[in-house]
Amino acid sequence: MELAFVNPSSATLFAPTKALPSLFKHSSIRVFNVRCISNSTAGAAAGVLERPWKTSDARLVLEDGSVWKAKSFGATGTQVGEVVFNTSLTGYQEILTDPSYAGQFVLMTNPHIGNTGVNFDDEESMQCFLAGLVIRSLSISTSNWRCTKTLGDYLTERNIMGIYDVDTRAITRRLRQDGSLIGVLSTEEVKSDEELLEMSRSWDIVGNDSPLTVELGYLRKKHPLIVLAGVDLISDVSCTKPYEWVDRTSPNWDFNNEGRGEVFHVVAYDFGIKHNILRRLASYGCKITVVPSNWPASETLKMNPDGVLFSNGPGDPSAVPYAVETVKNIVGKAPVFGICMGHQLLGQALGGKTFKMKFGHHGGNHPVRNIRANRVEISAQNHNYAVDPASLPQGVEVTHVNLNDGSCAGLAFPALKVMSLQYHPEASPGPHDSDSVFGEFIVLMKQCKQQA
Ligand SMILES: NC(=O)CC[C@H](N)C(=O)O
């Protein structure tokens, strides 16, 4: 019989790890893969080695007046953000590094987080841009063959706050009922509940000249309190110079790697691009030039690309008119593919409007009807805004519909060689049902090249 012996809290409670195999030497129980992970904030550094558990040392105060006592891990301090819930069962590292979460607290509905630690491969960008992580239970043991460090140490290094022992189900029900809420997360005892509540409530009324400041983890500097609606968040997460991307999905992980043949040059606008979009394009045979969010359309067209990709990205799509203008100037001159923020920018460039949803879609289990293929795909989603299909002009086709709420999940304008998805065909994390859309983009580019 194989039995995993897991130390539940502290090495001091049980025999030292090295002694464990000898304890079981005369039994049929085999001890394997035993690692003692101390909780860095509750452990030696804090001088409380003797206490095997941690008491509440953090609060999440929501703008509706509720106060949630919690235990902190990762960074300390005070942080403001919009709370969104994510229903993915796996992939917390990809979620943490998805730049589209900038300014948001991600609350995971899966109660058990941290058990596989973090690794080198699952990074979706170079940084964590989110405001913080809210979870029910932080795994006391980390074990995975790719693991390089614990989730707590990773968040501390990146100056990102995390809290656990939170009633995530109750908060999720509140968000579903009342819509997304602004919250303030704090480990600072000197700040009263009223003060934190005031911060959460003033977040959407103060402007950039506000004397109130918060520390946005990813900017690592004091930043004026800002609102998410109406603010350009993509320029802070975009690259600053163009670069070439060559990495493909590793053959070990690629489930769809039939020979690709012809090479297409794609210019990819980085509005907060996830690495797996680039990897999937490269795996489908594209040569990729990534450009910053403010890269002029004229410069892109001078590169004579076979296609242009508009990426995912954080914040309100109606707050970035310069990006909509760029999209407008490219549409019709090269085949284009928009993903999430890119889809919302395309919707506006074609004459449509975007709106803020009640609590958005965040998770890896959203059913979408692919109208053209007449099939249902389970998709990975992460967005708070959507394109209003009623605002779109004639000729624009709604190609995908979210089956949870009937919202627009994909568009096409064949005459202008436009295609877009509101969700994430690259997954990471999430199901791969929609991966073939990258192949559809290749076909679009091929057709255009043949007609030229
Ligand atoms: N993943 C994304 O690109 C998010 C798009 C947009 N920021 C939204 O929240 O709707």
The ligand as an SDF file (V2000), in Angstrom:
LIG
                    3D

 10  9  0  0  0  0  0  0  0  0999 V2000
   -9.2440   39.1850  -20.9200 N   0  0  0  0  0  0  0  0  0  0  0  0
   -9.4790   40.3750  -21.4230 C   0  0  0  0  0  0  0  0  0  0  0  0
   -8.9660   40.7920  -22.4510 O   0  0  0  0  0  0  0  0  0  0  0  0
  -10.3930   41.2700  -20.6320 C   0  0  0  0  0  0  0  0  0  0  0  0
  -11.0580   42.3150  -21.4660 C   0  0  0  0  0  0  0  0  0  0  0  0
  -11.5970   43.4870  -20.6710 C   0  0  0  0  0  0  0  0  0  0  0  0
  -10.5620   44.0710  -19.9320 N   0  0  0  0  0  0  0  0  0  0  0  0
  -12.7390   43.0500  -19.7930 C   0  0  0  0  0  0  0  0  0  0  0  0
  -12.5950   42.9250  -18.5920 O   0  0  0  0  0  0  0  0  0  0  0  0
  -13.7930   42.8230  -20.3200 O   0  0  0  0  0  0  0  0  0  0  0  0
  1  2  1  0
  2  3  2  0
  2  4  1  0
  4  5  1  0
  5  6  1  0
  6  7  1  0
  6  8  1  0
  8  9  2  0
  8 10  1  0
M  END
$$$$
